[in-house]
Amino acid sequence: MKEIQITLPSDRKTLMDEFIKEFSLIATSYDFGEAFRYELTIDNYQTNMLE
């Protein structure tokens, strides 16, 4: 399994929410006012090798 953390400006939240929904991912999001952080845990088969 892999944990992925993504931090984006607030104006990209809608785009990221659509991406998460499209791929049926489960994410935890944190609101920092001007930015959002998403944390995802995915299985190894869902990505290429990350180093």
VENURTA-V720931 format. One record per backbone hydrogen bond with DSSP energy under -1.0 kcal/mol. NH is the residue of the N-H (numbers start at 1). CO is the residue of the C=O. E is the energy in kcal/mol with one decimal. If there is no record, write none. Layout:
NH_CO_E, NH_CO_E
This chain:
2_42_-2.8, 4_40_-2.9, 6_38_-2.7, 8_36_-2.7, 10_34_-2.0, 12_9_-2.1, 13_10_-1.7, 16_12_-2.1, 17_13_-2.6, 18_14_-2.0, 19_15_-1.9, 20_16_-2.6, 21_17_-2.1, 22_18_-2.8, 23_19_-1.9, 24_21_-1.3, 25_20_-2.5, 28_39_-2.3, 30_37_-2.4, 32_35_-3.2, 34_32_-1.6, 36_8_-3.0, 37_30_-2.2, 38_6_-3.1, 39_28_-2.4, 40_4_-2.8, 42_2_-2.5, 46_43_-1.6, 47_44_-1.4
